[in-house]
Amino acid sequence: MLSGTLPSLTRDEVTAMIEAAGGKTSGSVSKKTDFVLVGDKAGAKLAKAQELGVAIVDEAQFRKILGGML
């Protein structure tokens, strides 16, 4: 799940990275969402993640998470 614009990755790149690590992406946030990747101008998905207590990560944290999965 991605909300906002990241400094060095496109949405397609993020999706490919998640899928390469065996994960899935979604267009909406739910209690089953593991984390929401946020960038500049994050919107409603960020608010929903906060409301549901879903983990929120930035690009640096995302890269560390994926580094441990690959």
mmCIF file of the C-alpha atoms, coordinates in Angstrom:
data_MODEL
# 
_entry.id   MODEL 
# 
loop_
_atom_site.group_PDB 
_atom_site.id 
_atom_site.type_symbol 
_atom_site.label_atom_id 
_atom_site.label_alt_id 
_atom_site.label_comp_id 
_atom_site.label_asym_id 
_atom_site.label_entity_id 
_atom_site.label_seq_id 
_atom_site.pdbx_PDB_ins_code 
_atom_site.Cartn_x 
_atom_site.Cartn_y 
_atom_site.Cartn_z 
_atom_site.occupancy 
_atom_site.B_iso_or_equiv 
_atom_site.pdbx_formal_charge 
_atom_site.auth_seq_id 
_atom_site.auth_comp_id 
_atom_site.auth_asym_id 
_atom_site.auth_atom_id 
_atom_site.pdbx_PDB_model_num 
ATOM 1  C CA . MET A 1 1  ? 0.000  0.000   0.000   1.00 0.00 ? 1  MET A CA 1 
ATOM 2  C CA . LEU A 1 2  ? 1.427  3.373   -1.015  1.00 0.00 ? 2  LEU A CA 1 
ATOM 3  C CA . SER A 1 3  ? 0.164  6.827   -0.167  1.00 0.00 ? 3  SER A CA 1 
ATOM 4  C CA . GLY A 1 4  ? 1.824  9.938   -1.541  1.00 0.00 ? 4  GLY A CA 1 
ATOM 5  C CA . THR A 1 5  ? 4.927  10.460  -3.668  1.00 0.00 ? 5  THR A CA 1 
ATOM 6  C CA . LEU A 1 6  ? 8.266  8.873   -2.820  1.00 0.00 ? 6  LEU A CA 1 
ATOM 7  C CA . PRO A 1 7  ? 11.588 10.642  -3.430  1.00 0.00 ? 7  PRO A CA 1 
ATOM 8  C CA . SER A 1 8  ? 13.222 7.935   -5.543  1.00 0.00 ? 8  SER A CA 1 
ATOM 9  C CA . LEU A 1 9  ? 10.681 5.209   -6.365  1.00 0.00 ? 9  LEU A CA 1 
ATOM 10 C CA . THR A 1 10 ? 7.637  5.133   -8.632  1.00 0.00 ? 10 THR A CA 1 
ATOM 11 C CA . ARG A 1 11 ? 4.444  3.263   -7.764  1.00 0.00 ? 11 ARG A CA 1 
ATOM 12 C CA . ASP A 1 12 ? 5.296  0.650   -10.394 1.00 0.00 ? 12 ASP A CA 1 
ATOM 13 C CA . GLU A 1 13 ? 8.733  0.125   -8.856  1.00 0.00 ? 13 GLU A CA 1 
ATOM 14 C CA . VAL A 1 14 ? 7.258  -0.247  -5.368  1.00 0.00 ? 14 VAL A CA 1 
ATOM 15 C CA . THR A 1 15 ? 4.702  -2.751  -6.628  1.00 0.00 ? 15 THR A CA 1 
ATOM 16 C CA . ALA A 1 16 ? 7.397  -4.772  -8.414  1.00 0.00 ? 16 ALA A CA 1 
ATOM 17 C CA . MET A 1 17 ? 9.589  -4.792  -5.293  1.00 0.00 ? 17 MET A CA 1 
ATOM 18 C CA . ILE A 1 18 ? 6.749  -5.983  -3.063  1.00 0.00 ? 18 ILE A CA 1 
ATOM 19 C CA . GLU A 1 19 ? 5.705  -8.701  -5.507  1.00 0.00 ? 19 GLU A CA 1 
ATOM 20 C CA . ALA A 1 20 ? 9.325  -9.852  -5.940  1.00 0.00 ? 20 ALA A CA 1 
ATOM 21 C CA . ALA A 1 21 ? 9.460  -10.350 -2.166  1.00 0.00 ? 21 ALA A CA 1 
ATOM 22 C CA . GLY A 1 22 ? 6.263  -12.437 -2.293  1.00 0.00 ? 22 GLY A CA 1 
ATOM 23 C CA . GLY A 1 23 ? 3.913  -9.724  -1.067  1.00 0.00 ? 23 GLY A CA 1 
ATOM 24 C CA . LYS A 1 24 ? 0.727  -8.234  -2.453  1.00 0.00 ? 24 LYS A CA 1 
ATOM 25 C CA . THR A 1 25 ? -0.398 -4.652  -2.869  1.00 0.00 ? 25 THR A CA 1 
ATOM 26 C CA . SER A 1 26 ? -3.870 -3.280  -2.382  1.00 0.00 ? 26 SER A CA 1 
ATOM 27 C CA . GLY A 1 27 ? -5.789 -0.171  -3.308  1.00 0.00 ? 27 GLY A CA 1 
ATOM 28 C CA . SER A 1 28 ? -7.329 0.231   0.131   1.00 0.00 ? 28 SER A CA 1 
ATOM 29 C CA . VAL A 1 29 ? -6.298 -0.019  3.783   1.00 0.00 ? 29 VAL A CA 1 
ATOM 30 C CA . SER A 1 30 ? -7.846 -2.619  6.089   1.00 0.00 ? 30 SER A CA 1 
ATOM 31 C CA . LYS A 1 31 ? -6.976 -4.324  9.362   1.00 0.00 ? 31 LYS A CA 1 
ATOM 32 C CA . LYS A 1 32 ? -5.270 -7.024  7.261   1.00 0.00 ? 32 LYS A CA 1 
ATOM 33 C CA . THR A 1 33 ? -2.828 -4.487  5.765   1.00 0.00 ? 33 THR A CA 1 
ATOM 34 C CA . ASP A 1 34 ? 0.710  -5.092  7.077   1.00 0.00 ? 34 ASP A CA 1 
ATOM 35 C CA . PHE A 1 35 ? 1.960  -1.559  6.444   1.00 0.00 ? 35 PHE A CA 1 
ATOM 36 C CA . VAL A 1 36 ? 1.348  1.613   4.455   1.00 0.00 ? 36 VAL A CA 1 
ATOM 37 C CA . LEU A 1 37 ? 4.316  3.172   2.678   1.00 0.00 ? 37 LEU A CA 1 
ATOM 38 C CA . VAL A 1 38 ? 3.963  6.955   2.861   1.00 0.00 ? 38 VAL A CA 1 
ATOM 39 C CA . GLY A 1 39 ? 5.622  9.757   0.974   1.00 0.00 ? 39 GLY A CA 1 
ATOM 40 C CA . ASP A 1 40 ? 4.986  13.438  0.334   1.00 0.00 ? 40 ASP A CA 1 
ATOM 41 C CA . LYS A 1 41 ? 1.346  14.505  0.217   1.00 0.00 ? 41 LYS A CA 1 
ATOM 42 C CA . ALA A 1 42 ? 0.040  11.263  1.733   1.00 0.00 ? 42 ALA A CA 1 
ATOM 43 C CA . GLY A 1 43 ? -3.724 11.467  2.018   1.00 0.00 ? 43 GLY A CA 1 
ATOM 44 C CA . ALA A 1 44 ? -6.730 9.418   3.014   1.00 0.00 ? 44 ALA A CA 1 
ATOM 45 C CA . LYS A 1 45 ? -4.848 6.099   3.091   1.00 0.00 ? 45 LYS A CA 1 
ATOM 46 C CA . LEU A 1 46 ? -2.508 7.497   5.746   1.00 0.00 ? 46 LEU A CA 1 
ATOM 47 C CA . ALA A 1 47 ? -5.446 8.681   7.833   1.00 0.00 ? 47 ALA A CA 1 
ATOM 48 C CA . LYS A 1 48 ? -7.153 5.283   7.511   1.00 0.00 ? 48 LYS A CA 1 
ATOM 49 C CA . ALA A 1 49 ? -3.944 3.463   8.508   1.00 0.00 ? 49 ALA A CA 1 
ATOM 50 C CA . GLN A 1 50 ? -3.620 5.655   11.600  1.00 0.00 ? 50 GLN A CA 1 
ATOM 51 C CA . GLU A 1 51 ? -7.264 5.025   12.474  1.00 0.00 ? 51 GLU A CA 1 
ATOM 52 C CA . LEU A 1 52 ? -6.823 1.242   12.184  1.00 0.00 ? 52 LEU A CA 1 
ATOM 53 C CA . GLY A 1 53 ? -3.415 1.115   13.876  1.00 0.00 ? 53 GLY A CA 1 
ATOM 54 C CA . VAL A 1 54 ? -1.671 -0.167  10.736  1.00 0.00 ? 54 VAL A CA 1 
ATOM 55 C CA . ALA A 1 55 ? 2.115  0.323   10.607  1.00 0.00 ? 55 ALA A CA 1 
ATOM 56 C CA . ILE A 1 56 ? 3.263  3.382   8.666   1.00 0.00 ? 56 ILE A CA 1 
ATOM 57 C CA . VAL A 1 57 ? 6.711  3.346   7.034   1.00 0.00 ? 57 VAL A CA 1 
ATOM 58 C CA . ASP A 1 58 ? 8.743  5.750   4.931   1.00 0.00 ? 58 ASP A CA 1 
ATOM 59 C CA . GLU A 1 59 ? 10.932 4.839   1.963   1.00 0.00 ? 59 GLU A CA 1 
ATOM 60 C CA . ALA A 1 60 ? 14.046 4.144   4.084   1.00 0.00 ? 60 ALA A CA 1 
ATOM 61 C CA . GLN A 1 61 ? 12.110 1.790   6.378   1.00 0.00 ? 61 GLN A CA 1 
ATOM 62 C CA . PHE A 1 62 ? 10.515 0.124   3.353   1.00 0.00 ? 62 PHE A CA 1 
ATOM 63 C CA . ARG A 1 63 ? 13.930 -0.613  1.839   1.00 0.00 ? 63 ARG A CA 1 
ATOM 64 C CA . LYS A 1 64 ? 15.082 -2.162  5.152   1.00 0.00 ? 64 LYS A CA 1 
ATOM 65 C CA . ILE A 1 65 ? 11.958 -4.334  5.357   1.00 0.00 ? 65 ILE A CA 1 
ATOM 66 C CA . LEU A 1 66 ? 12.426 -5.589  1.819   1.00 0.00 ? 66 LEU A CA 1 
ATOM 67 C CA . GLY A 1 67 ? 16.137 -6.106  2.342   1.00 0.00 ? 67 GLY A CA 1 
ATOM 68 C CA . GLY A 1 68 ? 15.275 -8.597  5.057   1.00 0.00 ? 68 GLY A CA 1 
ATOM 69 C CA . MET A 1 69 ? 12.811 -10.435 2.808   1.00 0.00 ? 69 MET A CA 1 
ATOM 70 C CA . LEU A 1 70 ? 14.970 -10.876 -0.282  1.00 0.00 ? 70 LEU A CA 1 
# 
